[in-house]
């Protein structure tokens, strides 16, 4: 959403309302409303009245997102029950080879 008023000619009530909503200064917003043609003023006021809460909600949302992104997420809890990887016993090749031989024998017996 733009925060600066556009520097172009305002040719419709919606253009005036958009310029008023984009203006951060209250005095400038009032000046824009005074420069608005009298036959459009009621429509412009209605546009501004209906859109101003939405603009404020959007700005609040953006501000909260910016604040939230500055905060670090909480650290993940450390697990204490995991075994230490370096304390594993070394495998015994004889045991593994014997298990593989039994598996091969059972597979050959099935075929």
Secondary structure, DSSP 8 states (H G I E B T S, - for coil): ---S---S---SHHHHHHHHHH---HHHHHHHHHHS-HHHHHHHHHHHHHHHHHHHHHHHHHHHHHHHHHS--------SSS--GGG-----HHHHHHHHHHHHHHHHHH-
